[in-house]
Amino acid sequence: MSRARRLVAVSNRVGPVRNVAAAGGLAVGLVDALREHGGLWFGWSGRIAKNSRTVVHKEKIEGLTLATIDLTQQESDGFYNGFSNNCLWPLLHFRIDLTRFERAQLEVYRRVNRRFALAVRKLLKPDDLVWVHDFHLLPLAEELRSLGARQRIGFFLHTPFPPTEILSTLPAQEELMRALFAYDLVGFQTPEDLGRFQEHVGWVLDGTVRGKSVTAFGRQLHAGAFPIGIDTEQFNRFAFSPPGSQEFARMRRALAGRDQFIGVDRLDYSKGLLRRMDAFGRYLERHPDAHGKVILLQVAPVSRSDVASYREFRDELEREAAGINGRFGRFDWTPVHYLNRALPRRTLAGLYRASRVGIVTPMRDGMNLVAKEYVAAQDPADPGVLVLSRFAGAAQQMTAALLVNPYDGEETAEALHQARTMRASERRRRHQTLMKRLRVFDVRRWRSDYLAALAAAPAWRAPAPPAR
Ligand code: ADP
């Protein structure tokens, strides 16, 4: 791709730009690319404004520009807490039971996308490549096109793409799918997500699929799978240099010979935390020899606490963890250690390294970066074992992990046992296989594959009129 083309990234939230590796998240994937391309990153500042007059806050940091706008309370409620997190997020994770569709929230969602588009449009240069991230911004390209933008615009969905039967329950399905066809490239995490999108196009949208080319609503776009990765080498260094290595040593001392199972997840119902507690309880029940010798450390910072389903879920999880401690604990042994806090990533790296087993058992997940971080943080000479849900996007690439069905408590409990008692030679073999792929398919590869595909996608042409 030509270096001269500027990259404009748009996501719900932006940054941070300084000390990105330590902060994690989308920034790890984007900041280098934005720096290389003298780029611009646009999003919501996270601040609440008194009125919806658009003021773009611009900040130049280390060669790239951050541009943000504030939202009103009503906009943040309808767009973020409402349609994005109360409707799209559960739907995209196959949870129709938790999906709440409110037309008024959809309207605010569209209005905020329109406000984003108005601000972004003014900042665009003719030859920019525009890369839009995630489900908060599905209609952004359609809004930009209606304002005359002709640039290449790509979209990447970080969550799963649901089966057509689930997507079809969304009253706004067709409206949102039509909006998606204003992009030139639509990227998914896995070939399975891509396949479900293609099926939906054929079955419900009456469109056609030819290789990477997908046509519907009179528009043709390219669609592909681009599994997101981590900065594998850097995460490994985090675990083996201070302060990560100090955390590792501290943790090992505190464990005093016990084996630690670790789970690190945002407190979200898609992460399978209740079933995980249940599986850990079953494991303790079946393996009394492990009593007093294992600990489950669950780190789960609160997220989206303005959404009711998240508050209820948190209460339930706390009851479940307390139940296991009450049932199995002894005065000198507490089986579940539960932290509701975000930790610095270097600390996390040390904790992963100190843990014999990594438990990543979401019921459904776009990719799951924790699975990759856990493996990257291990000591190749004495690595821990990853127990991974088949329903995380990461399972497609990480087949050398112990793959489990998180709906099956018995199977998960047995995998915990197998992981803890696995011989060193097998642990090393599995770890080597996992690391080989993590090194190749890292975050740089994700970004460069996606941007090359975006530059190669067919240029924008207005939709063909419907055939008479
Ligand atoms: P999601 O994007 O749904 O939260 P991922 O597993 O893909 O799930 O990414 C989560 C990211 O957040 C990982 O990089 C992980 O290290 C980080 N993270 C999760 N829990 C914590 C925590 N308690 N403290 C710090 N970072 C965390």
Residues whose N, C-alpha, C, O or C-beta is under 5 A from the ligand:
A	BS01	ADP	G24 G25 V264 D265 R266 V299 A300 P301 R341 A342 L343 N368 L369 V370
